[in-house]
Amino acid sequence: MTRDRNPRPEDREVSDGRTRPSVTAVRFPIGKAFFDRVFVLAFALSWSLAFLPRAADFLSPGFAPITLAGLVGGYVLADLLAGIVHWIADRFFEP
């Protein structure tokens, strides 16, 4: 059996040699991209509005080390937890 060197990305070969559409071939309506952008913007705007009343507290000189430690610690903890979840998913579940 000869394989096409550049198969269409929307098709994949199954064990018996036939091809079927892959999950990535699913096309979403145009509106999905619009709603995705709108909700991401709304999320960012809501967090910005929540931060504004406390901005002076976070930027004060006495609070700066605590803010920096919290940002770095939160980033490291989130990365560690995401790594553990992905390791468990890769190790114990099939893709």
Jmol script that loads the backbone (N, CA, C; Angstrom):
load data "model"
ATOM      1  N   MET A   1       0.843  -1.167   0.000  1.00  0.00           N
ATOM      2  CA  MET A   1       0.000   0.000   0.000  1.00  0.00           C
ATOM      3  C   MET A   1       0.890   1.232   0.000  1.00  0.00           C
ATOM      4  N   THR A   2       0.626   2.156  -0.862  1.00  0.00           N
ATOM      5  CA  THR A   2       1.403   3.384  -0.899  1.00  0.00           C
ATOM      6  C   THR A   2       0.661   4.457  -0.137  1.00  0.00           C
ATOM      7  N   ARG A   3       1.411   5.241   0.566  1.00  0.00           N
ATOM      8  CA  ARG A   3       0.814   6.309   1.368  1.00  0.00           C
ATOM      9  C   ARG A   3       1.135   7.635   0.719  1.00  0.00           C
ATOM     10  N   ASP A   4       0.180   8.495   0.726  1.00  0.00           N
ATOM     11  CA  ASP A   4       0.384   9.839   0.213  1.00  0.00           C
ATOM     12  C   ASP A   4       1.316  10.573   1.178  1.00  0.00           C
ATOM     13  N   ARG A   5       2.327  11.212   0.665  1.00  0.00           N
ATOM     14  CA  ARG A   5       3.274  11.904   1.545  1.00  0.00           C
ATOM     15  C   ARG A   5       2.632  13.100   2.226  1.00  0.00           C
ATOM     16  N   ASN A   6       1.659  13.702   1.606  1.00  0.00           N
ATOM     17  CA  ASN A   6       0.971  14.855   2.174  1.00  0.00           C
ATOM     18  C   ASN A   6      -0.535  14.585   2.243  1.00  0.00           C
ATOM     19  N   PRO A   7      -0.950  13.723   3.185  1.00  0.00           N
ATOM     20  CA  PRO A   7      -2.381  13.444   3.264  1.00  0.00           C
ATOM     21  C   PRO A   7      -3.148  14.672   3.722  1.00  0.00           C
ATOM     22  N   ARG A   8      -4.384  14.703   3.361  1.00  0.00           N
ATOM     23  CA  ARG A   8      -5.213  15.825   3.807  1.00  0.00           C
ATOM     24  C   ARG A   8      -5.302  15.792   5.326  1.00  0.00           C
ATOM     25  N   PRO A   9      -5.174  16.927   5.985  1.00  0.00           N
ATOM     26  CA  PRO A   9      -5.197  16.925   7.448  1.00  0.00           C
ATOM     27  C   PRO A   9      -6.543  16.492   8.022  1.00  0.00           C
ATOM     28  N   GLU A  10      -7.602  16.582   7.206  1.00  0.00           N
ATOM     29  CA  GLU A  10      -8.903  16.217   7.751  1.00  0.00           C
ATOM     30  C   GLU A  10      -9.166  14.711   7.674  1.00  0.00           C
ATOM     31  N   ASP A  11      -8.277  13.941   7.029  1.00  0.00           N
ATOM     32  CA  ASP A  11      -8.441  12.500   6.947  1.00  0.00           C
ATOM     33  C   ASP A  11      -7.322  11.805   7.701  1.00  0.00           C
ATOM     34  N   ARG A  12      -7.634  10.657   8.242  1.00  0.00           N
ATOM     35  CA  ARG A  12      -6.609   9.838   8.874  1.00  0.00           C
ATOM     36  C   ARG A  12      -6.895   8.382   8.552  1.00  0.00           C
ATOM     37  N   GLU A  13      -5.843   7.589   8.530  1.00  0.00           N
ATOM     38  CA  GLU A  13      -5.982   6.184   8.167  1.00  0.00           C
ATOM     39  C   GLU A  13      -6.310   5.375   9.407  1.00  0.00           C
ATOM     40  N   VAL A  14      -7.252   4.474   9.292  1.00  0.00           N
ATOM     41  CA  VAL A  14      -7.588   3.570  10.393  1.00  0.00           C
ATOM     42  C   VAL A  14      -6.899   2.236  10.145  1.00  0.00           C
ATOM     43  N   SER A  15      -7.024   1.304  11.067  1.00  0.00           N
ATOM     44  CA  SER A  15      -6.239   0.069  11.023  1.00  0.00           C
ATOM     45  C   SER A  15      -6.484  -0.780   9.782  1.00  0.00           C
ATOM     46  N   ASP A  16      -7.667  -0.723   9.195  1.00  0.00           N
ATOM     47  CA  ASP A  16      -7.925  -1.572   8.027  1.00  0.00           C
ATOM     48  C   ASP A  16      -7.593  -0.879   6.704  1.00  0.00           C
ATOM     49  N   GLY A  17      -6.925   0.256   6.740  1.00  0.00           N
ATOM     50  CA  GLY A  17      -6.480   0.930   5.538  1.00  0.00           C
ATOM     51  C   GLY A  17      -7.435   1.983   5.009  1.00  0.00           C
ATOM     52  N   ARG A  18      -8.647   2.020   5.521  1.00  0.00           N
ATOM     53  CA  ARG A  18      -9.588   3.050   5.082  1.00  0.00           C
ATOM     54  C   ARG A  18      -9.258   4.371   5.762  1.00  0.00           C
ATOM     55  N   THR A  19      -9.802   5.438   5.251  1.00  0.00           N
ATOM     56  CA  THR A  19      -9.617   6.735   5.904  1.00  0.00           C
ATOM     57  C   THR A  19     -10.964   7.234   6.378  1.00  0.00           C
ATOM     58  N   ARG A  20     -10.918   7.996   7.429  1.00  0.00           N
ATOM     59  CA  ARG A  20     -12.135   8.637   7.930  1.00  0.00           C
ATOM     60  C   ARG A  20     -11.761  10.011   8.452  1.00  0.00           C
ATOM     61  N   PRO A  21     -12.711  10.906   8.509  1.00  0.00           N
ATOM     62  CA  PRO A  21     -12.400  12.261   8.976  1.00  0.00           C
ATOM     63  C   PRO A  21     -11.917  12.247  10.423  1.00  0.00           C
ATOM     64  N   SER A  22     -10.932  13.058  10.698  1.00  0.00           N
ATOM     65  CA  SER A  22     -10.446  13.178  12.070  1.00  0.00           C
ATOM     66  C   SER A  22     -11.265  14.208  12.817  1.00  0.00           C
ATOM     67  N   VAL A  23     -11.025  14.276  14.108  1.00  0.00           N
ATOM     68  CA  VAL A  23     -11.767  15.213  14.946  1.00  0.00           C
ATOM     69  C   VAL A  23     -11.451  16.650  14.549  1.00  0.00           C
ATOM     70  N   THR A  24     -10.233  16.903  14.087  1.00  0.00           N
ATOM     71  CA  THR A  24      -9.862  18.265  13.720  1.00  0.00           C
ATOM     72  C   THR A  24     -10.545  18.739  12.451  1.00  0.00           C
ATOM     73  N   ALA A  25     -11.206  17.830  11.752  1.00  0.00           N
ATOM     74  CA  ALA A  25     -11.882  18.209  10.517  1.00  0.00           C
ATOM     75  C   ALA A  25     -13.215  18.897  10.784  1.00  0.00           C
ATOM     76  N   VAL A  26     -13.673  18.878  12.030  1.00  0.00           N
ATOM     77  CA  VAL A  26     -14.959  19.478  12.354  1.00  0.00           C
ATOM     78  C   VAL A  26     -14.858  20.990  12.179  1.00  0.00           C
ATOM     79  N   ARG A  27     -15.749  21.536  11.425  1.00  0.00           N
ATOM     80  CA  ARG A  27     -15.773  22.977  11.188  1.00  0.00           C
ATOM     81  C   ARG A  27     -16.870  23.597  12.039  1.00  0.00           C
ATOM     82  N   PHE A  28     -16.511  24.618  12.768  1.00  0.00           N
ATOM     83  CA  PHE A  28     -17.482  25.309  13.602  1.00  0.00           C
ATOM     84  C   PHE A  28     -18.084  26.470  12.831  1.00  0.00           C
ATOM     85  N   PRO A  29     -19.284  26.842  13.188  1.00  0.00           N
ATOM     86  CA  PRO A  29     -19.894  27.993  12.515  1.00  0.00           C
ATOM     87  C   PRO A  29     -19.060  29.258  12.749  1.00  0.00           C
ATOM     88  N   ILE A  30     -19.233  30.216  11.888  1.00  0.00           N
ATOM     89  CA  ILE A  30     -18.494  31.477  11.980  1.00  0.00           C
ATOM     90  C   ILE A  30     -18.734  32.131  13.340  1.00  0.00           C
ATOM     91  N   GLY A  31     -19.910  32.002  13.880  1.00  0.00           N
ATOM     92  CA  GLY A  31     -20.258  32.649  15.143  1.00  0.00           C
ATOM     93  C   GLY A  31     -19.440  32.184  16.320  1.00  0.00           C
ATOM     94  N   LYS A  32     -18.886  30.975  16.271  1.00  0.00           N
ATOM     95  CA  LYS A  32     -18.113  30.479  17.407  1.00  0.00           C
ATOM     96  C   LYS A  32     -16.894  31.355  17.669  1.00  0.00           C
ATOM     97  N   ALA A  33     -16.187  31.724  16.632  1.00  0.00           N
ATOM     98  CA  ALA A  33     -15.002  32.568  16.806  1.00  0.00           C
ATOM     99  C   ALA A  33     -15.397  33.923  17.383  1.00  0.00           C
ATOM    100  N   PHE A  34     -16.528  34.448  16.925  1.00  0.00           N
ATOM    101  CA  PHE A  34     -17.006  35.732  17.442  1.00  0.00           C
ATOM    102  C   PHE A  34     -17.310  35.627  18.936  1.00  0.00           C
ATOM    103  N   PHE A  35     -18.090  34.597  19.333  1.00  0.00           N
ATOM    104  CA  PHE A  35     -18.445  34.436  20.733  1.00  0.00           C
ATOM    105  C   PHE A  35     -17.218  34.142  21.589  1.00  0.00           C
ATOM    106  N   ASP A  36     -16.266  33.406  21.061  1.00  0.00           N
ATOM    107  CA  ASP A  36     -15.048  33.133  21.792  1.00  0.00           C
ATOM    108  C   ASP A  36     -14.308  34.430  22.112  1.00  0.00           C
ATOM    109  N   ARG A  37     -14.173  35.294  21.126  1.00  0.00           N
ATOM    110  CA  ARG A  37     -13.492  36.574  21.340  1.00  0.00           C
ATOM    111  C   ARG A  37     -14.263  37.472  22.306  1.00  0.00           C
ATOM    112  N   VAL A  38     -15.576  37.494  22.173  1.00  0.00           N
ATOM    113  CA  VAL A  38     -16.402  38.341  23.047  1.00  0.00           C
ATOM    114  C   VAL A  38     -16.280  37.892  24.497  1.00  0.00           C
ATOM    115  N   PHE A  39     -16.336  36.580  24.747  1.00  0.00           N
ATOM    116  CA  PHE A  39     -16.281  36.111  26.127  1.00  0.00           C
ATOM    117  C   PHE A  39     -14.894  36.246  26.730  1.00  0.00           C
ATOM    118  N   VAL A  40     -13.848  36.089  25.945  1.00  0.00           N
ATOM    119  CA  VAL A  40     -12.499  36.329  26.457  1.00  0.00           C
ATOM    120  C   VAL A  40     -12.326  37.802  26.806  1.00  0.00           C
ATOM    121  N   LEU A  41     -12.822  38.671  25.954  1.00  0.00           N
ATOM    122  CA  LEU A  41     -12.761  40.106  26.233  1.00  0.00           C
ATOM    123  C   LEU A  41     -13.570  40.460  27.484  1.00  0.00           C
ATOM    124  N   ALA A  42     -14.751  39.874  27.644  1.00  0.00           N
ATOM    125  CA  ALA A  42     -15.579  40.128  28.830  1.00  0.00           C
ATOM    126  C   ALA A  42     -14.874  39.634  30.092  1.00  0.00           C
ATOM    127  N   PHE A  43     -14.208  38.487  30.011  1.00  0.00           N
ATOM    128  CA  PHE A  43     -13.465  37.965  31.151  1.00  0.00           C
ATOM    129  C   PHE A  43     -12.334  38.910  31.545  1.00  0.00           C
ATOM    130  N   ALA A  44     -11.559  39.355  30.556  1.00  0.00           N
ATOM    131  CA  ALA A  44     -10.453  40.272  30.833  1.00  0.00           C
ATOM    132  C   ALA A  44     -10.960  41.602  31.378  1.00  0.00           C
ATOM    133  N   LEU A  45     -12.057  42.096  30.832  1.00  0.00           N
ATOM    134  CA  LEU A  45     -12.627  43.355  31.297  1.00  0.00           C
ATOM    135  C   LEU A  45     -13.139  43.243  32.731  1.00  0.00           C
ATOM    136  N   SER A  46     -13.795  42.144  33.053  1.00  0.00           N
ATOM    137  CA  SER A  46     -14.313  41.987  34.412  1.00  0.00           C
ATOM    138  C   SER A  46     -13.185  41.893  35.436  1.00  0.00           C
ATOM    139  N   TRP A  47     -12.108  41.192  35.110  1.00  0.00           N
ATOM    140  CA  TRP A  47     -10.976  41.132  36.029  1.00  0.00           C
ATOM    141  C   TRP A  47     -10.290  42.490  36.151  1.00  0.00           C
ATOM    142  N   SER A  48     -10.226  43.231  35.058  1.00  0.00           N
ATOM    143  CA  SER A  48      -9.637  44.575  35.112  1.00  0.00           C
ATOM    144  C   SER A  48     -10.460  45.495  35.998  1.00  0.00           C
ATOM    145  N   LEU A  49     -11.774  45.431  35.858  1.00  0.00           N
ATOM    146  CA  LEU A  49     -12.650  46.268  36.691  1.00  0.00           C
ATOM    147  C   LEU A  49     -12.577  45.860  38.157  1.00  0.00           C
ATOM    148  N   ALA A  50     -12.377  44.587  38.434  1.00  0.00           N
ATOM    149  CA  ALA A  50     -12.231  44.136  39.814  1.00  0.00           C
ATOM    150  C   ALA A  50     -10.895  44.587  40.401  1.00  0.00           C
ATOM    151  N   PHE A  51      -9.875  44.715  39.565  1.00  0.00           N
ATOM    152  CA  PHE A  51      -8.543  45.089  40.031  1.00  0.00           C
ATOM    153  C   PHE A  51      -8.412  46.596  40.266  1.00  0.00           C
ATOM    154  N   LEU A  52      -9.111  47.407  39.499  1.00  0.00           N
ATOM    155  CA  LEU A  52      -8.935  48.863  39.565  1.00  0.00           C
ATOM    156  C   LEU A  52      -9.099  49.470  40.958  1.00  0.00           C
ATOM    157  N   PRO A  53     -10.125  49.111  41.728  1.00  0.00           N
ATOM    158  CA  PRO A  53     -10.241  49.721  43.062  1.00  0.00           C
ATOM    159  C   PRO A  53      -9.069  49.395  43.985  1.00  0.00           C
ATOM    160  N   ARG A  54      -8.398  48.282  43.781  1.00  0.00           N
ATOM    161  CA  ARG A  54      -7.290  47.867  44.633  1.00  0.00           C
ATOM    162  C   ARG A  54      -5.917  48.131  44.019  1.00  0.00           C
ATOM    163  N   ALA A  55      -5.863  48.782  42.875  1.00  0.00           N
ATOM    164  CA  ALA A  55      -4.595  48.978  42.175  1.00  0.00           C
ATOM    165  C   ALA A  55      -3.591  49.742  43.022  1.00  0.00           C
ATOM    166  N   ALA A  56      -4.046  50.755  43.730  1.00  0.00           N
ATOM    167  CA  ALA A  56      -3.130  51.538  44.572  1.00  0.00           C
ATOM    168  C   ALA A  56      -2.533  50.680  45.685  1.00  0.00           C
ATOM    169  N   ASP A  57      -3.311  49.760  46.251  1.00  0.00           N
ATOM    170  CA  ASP A  57      -2.789  48.884  47.301  1.00  0.00           C
ATOM    171  C   ASP A  57      -1.720  47.939  46.754  1.00  0.00           C
ATOM    172  N   PHE A  58      -1.954  47.394  45.572  1.00  0.00           N
ATOM    173  CA  PHE A  58      -1.011  46.445  44.992  1.00  0.00           C
ATOM    174  C   PHE A  58       0.282  47.119  44.555  1.00  0.00           C
ATOM    175  N   LEU A  59       0.214  48.385  44.227  1.00  0.00           N
ATOM    176  CA  LEU A  59       1.398  49.080  43.733  1.00  0.00           C
ATOM    177  C   LEU A  59       2.154  49.846  44.813  1.00  0.00           C
ATOM    178  N   SER A  60       1.680  49.818  46.041  1.00  0.00           N
ATOM    179  CA  SER A  60       2.382  50.523  47.117  1.00  0.00           C
ATOM    180  C   SER A  60       3.711  49.825  47.413  1.00  0.00           C
ATOM    181  N   PRO A  61       4.729  50.593  47.852  1.00  0.00           N
ATOM    182  CA  PRO A  61       6.063  50.005  48.065  1.00  0.00           C
ATOM    183  C   PRO A  61       6.088  48.882  49.096  1.00  0.00           C
ATOM    184  N   GLY A  62       5.307  48.984  50.159  1.00  0.00           N
ATOM    185  CA  GLY A  62       5.312  47.939  51.182  1.00  0.00           C
ATOM    186  C   GLY A  62       4.655  46.650  50.722  1.00  0.00           C
ATOM    187  N   PHE A  63       3.788  46.754  49.750  1.00  0.00           N
ATOM    188  CA  PHE A  63       3.035  45.593  49.291  1.00  0.00           C
ATOM    189  C   PHE A  63       3.679  44.925  48.076  1.00  0.00           C
ATOM    190  N   ALA A  64       4.649  45.589  47.465  1.00  0.00           N
ATOM    191  CA  ALA A  64       5.271  45.084  46.241  1.00  0.00           C
ATOM    192  C   ALA A  64       5.926  43.709  46.415  1.00  0.00           C
ATOM    193  N   PRO A  65       6.710  43.463  47.481  1.00  0.00           N
ATOM    194  CA  PRO A  65       7.314  42.125  47.621  1.00  0.00           C
ATOM    195  C   PRO A  65       6.269  41.026  47.774  1.00  0.00           C
ATOM    196  N   ILE A  66       5.200  41.326  48.493  1.00  0.00           N
ATOM    197  CA  ILE A  66       4.140  40.324  48.678  1.00  0.00           C
ATOM    198  C   ILE A  66       3.447  40.051  47.346  1.00  0.00           C
ATOM    199  N   THR A  67       3.204  41.121  46.587  1.00  0.00           N
ATOM    200  CA  THR A  67       2.569  40.955  45.287  1.00  0.00           C
ATOM    201  C   THR A  67       3.454  40.136  44.351  1.00  0.00           C
ATOM    202  N   LEU A  68       4.731  40.451  44.307  1.00  0.00           N
ATOM    203  CA  LEU A  68       5.656  39.719  43.448  1.00  0.00           C
ATOM    204  C   LEU A  68       5.760  38.257  43.877  1.00  0.00           C
ATOM    205  N   ALA A  69       5.869  38.005  45.163  1.00  0.00           N
ATOM    206  CA  ALA A  69       5.945  36.623  45.649  1.00  0.00           C
ATOM    207  C   ALA A  69       4.659  35.862  45.325  1.00  0.00           C
ATOM    208  N   GLY A  70       3.532  36.523  45.462  1.00  0.00           N
ATOM    209  CA  GLY A  70       2.254  35.878  45.141  1.00  0.00           C
ATOM    210  C   GLY A  70       2.125  35.560  43.666  1.00  0.00           C
ATOM    211  N   LEU A  71       2.556  36.480  42.805  1.00  0.00           N
ATOM    212  CA  LEU A  71       2.490  36.237  41.366  1.00  0.00           C
ATOM    213  C   LEU A  71       3.403  35.083  40.952  1.00  0.00           C
ATOM    214  N   VAL A  72       4.631  35.095  41.438  1.00  0.00           N
ATOM    215  CA  VAL A  72       5.582  34.032  41.083  1.00  0.00           C
ATOM    216  C   VAL A  72       5.122  32.695  41.665  1.00  0.00           C
ATOM    217  N   GLY A  73       4.723  32.708  42.934  1.00  0.00           N
ATOM    218  CA  GLY A  73       4.262  31.474  43.571  1.00  0.00           C
ATOM    219  C   GLY A  73       3.015  30.914  42.907  1.00  0.00           C
ATOM    220  N   GLY A  74       2.085  31.776  42.553  1.00  0.00           N
ATOM    221  CA  GLY A  74       0.872  31.326  41.876  1.00  0.00           C
ATOM    222  C   GLY A  74       1.173  30.739  40.514  1.00  0.00           C
ATOM    223  N   TYR A  75       2.078  31.362  39.788  1.00  0.00           N
ATOM    224  CA  TYR A  75       2.464  30.854  38.465  1.00  0.00           C
ATOM    225  C   TYR A  75       3.122  29.482  38.583  1.00  0.00           C
ATOM    226  N   VAL A  76       4.044  29.353  39.528  1.00  0.00           N
ATOM    227  CA  VAL A  76       4.754  28.078  39.703  1.00  0.00           C
ATOM    228  C   VAL A  76       3.786  26.983  40.149  1.00  0.00           C
ATOM    229  N   LEU A  77       2.886  27.296  41.065  1.00  0.00           N
ATOM    230  CA  LEU A  77       1.921  26.314  41.543  1.00  0.00           C
ATOM    231  C   LEU A  77       0.960  25.887  40.426  1.00  0.00           C
ATOM    232  N   ALA A  78       0.477  26.844  39.651  1.00  0.00           N
ATOM    233  CA  ALA A  78      -0.421  26.514  38.540  1.00  0.00           C
ATOM    234  C   ALA A  78       0.294  25.650  37.511  1.00  0.00           C
ATOM    235  N   ASP A  79       1.551  25.954  37.216  1.00  0.00           N
ATOM    236  CA  ASP A  79       2.319  25.165  36.260  1.00  0.00           C
ATOM    237  C   ASP A  79       2.553  23.752  36.793  1.00  0.00           C
ATOM    238  N   LEU A  80       2.860  23.628  38.060  1.00  0.00           N
ATOM    239  CA  LEU A  80       3.073  22.315  38.672  1.00  0.00           C
ATOM    240  C   LEU A  80       1.792  21.480  38.621  1.00  0.00           C
ATOM    241  N   LEU A  81       0.671  22.067  39.006  1.00  0.00           N
ATOM    242  CA  LEU A  81      -0.591  21.327  38.995  1.00  0.00           C
ATOM    243  C   LEU A  81      -1.008  20.933  37.582  1.00  0.00           C
ATOM    244  N   ALA A  82      -0.822  21.828  36.620  1.00  0.00           N
ATOM    245  CA  ALA A  82      -1.142  21.488  35.230  1.00  0.00           C
ATOM    246  C   ALA A  82      -0.238  20.363  34.729  1.00  0.00           C
ATOM    247  N   GLY A  83       1.023  20.400  35.106  1.00  0.00           N
ATOM    248  CA  GLY A  83       1.949  19.338  34.718  1.00  0.00           C
ATOM    249  C   GLY A  83       1.560  17.994  35.322  1.00  0.00           C
ATOM    250  N   ILE A  84       1.150  17.999  36.576  1.00  0.00           N
ATOM    251  CA  ILE A  84       0.727  16.753  37.230  1.00  0.00           C
ATOM    252  C   ILE A  84      -0.520  16.189  36.553  1.00  0.00           C
ATOM    253  N   VAL A  85      -1.487  17.040  36.269  1.00  0.00           N
ATOM    254  CA  VAL A  85      -2.713  16.593  35.606  1.00  0.00           C
ATOM    255  C   VAL A  85      -2.400  16.026  34.233  1.00  0.00           C
ATOM    256  N   HIS A  86      -1.549  16.696  33.456  1.00  0.00           N
ATOM    257  CA  HIS A  86      -1.210  16.194  32.128  1.00  0.00           C
ATOM    258  C   HIS A  86      -0.397  14.903  32.202  1.00  0.00           C
ATOM    259  N   TRP A  87       0.471  14.788  33.195  1.00  0.00           N
ATOM    260  CA  TRP A  87       1.237  13.554  33.357  1.00  0.00           C
ATOM    261  C   TRP A  87       0.302  12.388  33.665  1.00  0.00           C
ATOM    262  N   ILE A  88      -0.650  12.603  34.574  1.00  0.00           N
ATOM    263  CA  ILE A  88      -1.614  11.551  34.922  1.00  0.00           C
ATOM    264  C   ILE A  88      -2.442  11.180  33.687  1.00  0.00           C
ATOM    265  N   ALA A  89      -2.891  12.178  32.944  1.00  0.00           N
ATOM    266  CA  ALA A  89      -3.686  11.898  31.739  1.00  0.00           C
ATOM    267  C   ALA A  89      -2.873  11.116  30.708  1.00  0.00           C
ATOM    268  N   ASP A  90      -1.612  11.500  30.498  1.00  0.00           N
ATOM    269  CA  ASP A  90      -0.769  10.807  29.523  1.00  0.00           C
ATOM    270  C   ASP A  90      -0.386   9.411  29.986  1.00  0.00           C
ATOM    271  N   ARG A  91      -0.202   9.243  31.279  1.00  0.00           N
ATOM    272  CA  ARG A  91       0.284   7.979  31.825  1.00  0.00           C
ATOM    273  C   ARG A  91      -0.825   6.937  31.928  1.00  0.00           C
ATOM    274  N   PHE A  92      -2.015   7.344  32.349  1.00  0.00           N
ATOM    275  CA  PHE A  92      -3.044   6.375  32.683  1.00  0.00           C
ATOM    276  C   PHE A  92      -4.245   6.351  31.722  1.00  0.00           C
ATOM    277  N   PHE A  93      -4.311   7.275  30.793  1.00  0.00           N
ATOM    278  CA  PHE A  93      -5.443   7.311  29.873  1.00  0.00           C
ATOM    279  C   PHE A  93      -4.936   7.330  28.437  1.00  0.00           C
ATOM    280  N   GLU A  94      -5.761   6.852  27.530  1.00  0.00           N
ATOM    281  CA  GLU A  94      -5.408   6.878  26.113  1.00  0.00           C
ATOM    282  C   GLU A  94      -5.852   8.187  25.500  1.00  0.00           C
ATOM    283  N   PRO A  95      -5.079   8.695  24.532  1.00  0.00           N
ATOM    284  CA  PRO A  95      -5.482   9.973  23.911  1.00  0.00           C
ATOM    285  C   PRO A  95      -6.708   9.824  23.035  1.00  0.00           C
TER     286      PRO A  95
END
end "model"
wireframe off; spacefill off
backbone 0.3
color backbone group
